[in-house]
Amino acid sequence: MLEMLSRNWWIFLVRGLLAVAFGLVAMIWPGITVLALVLLFGVYVLLDGIVDIGAAISGRGVGAQQLSGGHRVLLGLIGLVGVAAAVIAFFWPAITALALLFVIAWWAIIRGVLEIVAAWRVRAELTNEWMWVLSGLLSIALGVILIARPGTGALALVLLIAAFSIAWGVALCIVAFRIRGLTGEDRPAAAAT
């Protein structure tokens, strides 16, 4: 599993950079319309979901370090949640701000839970997995805040999502470079035995 992660570190980097780019665009143009936000969100989660599904599929045939069925299923589920959120955004572009808020909130909560589960599953092989857990917690926090305060308005929603996206993207980029630097000597004692 560790070898597979270290060979595909760039997937985390791409996801992180996409999240930061999405957050910056949302901050630069905070007055964008709900339709533009829906489409921007749809493109982002579609690309993120496709990357996750591709990673789950590419886990086959990697040799002794191939992803287990459970890891592939979990990564595939994370990707499917993103693609489903994108489909909702694309097929209902006139969706109201409140409906969009709940789509984003539930996507963030489900995504966060699945990321924490994934980090927990590789904790014996990856040191400092807390950044992955932090990424999941940030996602859950965004979802909970959006559900708890649905009347904050479109501008506040854009800025909140932008801030979350940038923080989440930075956390994923840190995870990517941490995974990239892993070698056999970097493994925790439990994973090396």
C-alpha positions in Angstrom: 0.0 0.0 0.0 2.8 2.4 0.9 4.6 1.8 -2.4 1.3 2.4 -4.3 0.8 5.7 -2.4 4.3 6.9 -3.0 4.1 6.1 -6.8 0.8 8.0 -7.1 1.6 11.0 -4.8 0.8 13.3 -7.6 -2.9 12.4 -7.4 -3.1 14.1 -4.0 -1.1 17.1 -5.4 -3.5 17.5 -8.4 -6.5 17.3 -6.1 -4.9 19.9 -3.7 -4.0 22.2 -6.5 -7.5 22.0 -8.0 -9.0 22.8 -4.6 -6.7 25.8 -4.1 -7.5 27.1 -7.7 -11.2 26.7 -7.1 -10.9 28.6 -3.8 -8.9 31.4 -5.3 -11.3 31.8 -8.2 -14.2 32.0 -5.8 -12.4 34.6 -3.6 -11.4 36.8 -6.6 -15.0 36.9 -7.9 -17.1 36.7 -4.8 -20.1 38.3 -6.5 -20.5 35.5 -9.0 -24.0 34.3 -9.7 -25.5 31.1 -8.2 -25.5 29.6 -11.6 -21.8 30.2 -12.1 -21.1 28.8 -8.6 -23.1 25.7 -9.4 -21.2 25.1 -12.6 -17.8 25.9 -11.0 -18.6 23.5 -8.2 -19.8 20.9 -10.7 -16.5 21.1 -12.7 -14.4 20.9 -9.6 -16.2 17.9 -8.0 -16.4 16.1 -11.3 -12.6 16.4 -11.9 -11.9 15.4 -8.3 -14.3 12.4 -8.5 -12.7 11.2 -11.8 -9.2 11.4 -10.3 -10.4 9.3 -7.3 -12.1 6.7 -9.5 -9.1 6.5 -11.8 -6.9 6.0 -8.7 -9.2 3.2 -7.5 -9.1 1.5 -10.9 -5.4 1.8 -11.3 -4.8 0.1 -8.0 -5.2 -3.2 -9.9 -2.1 -5.2 -10.9 0.4 -3.0 -9.1 2.1 -6.1 -7.7 2.5 -7.0 -4.0 1.5 -3.5 -3.0 -1.7 -3.3 -4.9 -4.7 -1.7 -3.3 -6.8 -4.2 -1.4 -10.4 -4.6 -2.4 -11.6 -2.5 0.6 -9.2 0.4 -0.2 -10.2 0.4 -3.9 -13.9 0.4 -3.0 -13.4 3.2 -0.5 -11.5 5.3 -3.0 -14.1 4.5 -5.7 -16.9 5.6 -3.3 -15.2 8.9 -2.6 -15.0 9.4 -6.4 -18.6 8.4 -7.0 -19.8 10.9 -4.3 -18.0 13.7 -6.2 -19.3 12.6 -9.6 -22.9 12.4 -8.2 -22.6 15.9 -6.8 -21.4 17.1 -10.2 -24.3 15.4 -12.0 -26.7 17.2 -9.6 -25.0 20.5 -10.3 -25.0 20.1 -14.1 -28.5 18.7 -14.6 -30.2 21.3 -12.3 -28.2 24.4 -13.0 -31.1 26.7 -11.9 -30.9 25.1 -8.5 -31.6 27.6 -5.7 -28.9 28.8 -3.4 -30.4 26.9 -0.5 -30.5 23.6 -2.5 -26.9 24.2 -3.6 -25.9 24.8 -0.1 -27.3 21.4 1.0 -25.8 19.6 -2.0 -22.4 21.1 -1.1 -22.9 20.4 2.6 -23.7 16.7 2.2 -21.0 16.2 -0.3 -18.5 17.8 2.1 -19.7 15.6 5.1 -19.6 12.4 3.1 -16.3 13.2 1.6 -14.8 14.1 4.9 -16.0 10.9 6.6 -14.6 8.8 3.8 -11.2 10.6 3.9 -10.9 10.0 7.7 -11.7 6.3 7.2 -9.1 6.1 4.4 -6.5 7.8 6.7 -7.3 5.4 9.5 -6.9 2.4 7.2 -3.3 3.4 6.2 -2.2 4.7 9.6 0.2 1.8 10.1 1.9 2.5 6.8 1.9 6.3 6.7 3.3 8.6 9.4 1.7 12.0 9.8 -1.6 10.8 8.4 -3.1 13.5 10.6 -3.0 15.9 7.6 -5.3 13.6 5.8 -7.5 13.4 8.9 -7.4 17.2 9.1 -8.5 17.4 5.5 -11.5 15.2 6.3 -12.3 17.2 9.4 -12.2 20.4 7.5 -14.6 18.9 5.0 -17.0 17.7 7.7 -16.8 21.1 9.4 -17.8 22.9 6.2 -20.8 20.6 5.8 -21.9 21.1 9.3 -21.6 24.8 9.3 -23.5 25.1 6.0 -26.4 22.9 7.4 -26.4 24.8 10.7 -26.4 28.3 9.1 -28.3 28.0 5.8 -29.4 31.6 5.7 -25.9 33.1 5.5 -26.4 34.3 2.0 -24.7 33.5 -1.3 -21.7 35.8 -0.8 -20.9 34.4 2.6 -21.4 30.9 1.1 -18.9 31.7 -1.6 -16.3 33.0 0.8 -16.7 30.1 3.2 -16.4 27.6 0.5 -13.4 29.4 -0.9 -11.6 29.5 2.4 -12.4 25.8 3.0 -11.2 24.9 -0.5 -7.9 26.7 -0.1 -7.2 25.2 3.4 -8.2 21.7 2.2 -6.1 22.0 -1.0 -3.0 23.1 1.0 -3.5 20.1 3.4 -3.7 17.7 0.4 -0.6 19.2 -1.2 1.3 18.7 2.1 0.0 15.1 2.1 1.2 14.6 -1.5 4.8 15.8 -0.8 4.9 13.7 2.4 3.8 10.6 0.5 6.2 11.4 -2.3 9.2 11.5 0.1 8.4 8.0 1.6 10.9 5.3 1.3 11.4 2.0 3.0 13.3 3.8 5.8 10.5 6.2 6.4 8.0 3.4 7.3 6.8 3.2 10.9 8.1 0.2 12.8 4.7 -1.5 12.7 4.6 -1.3 8.9 8.2 -2.4 8.4 7.7 -5.8 10.2 
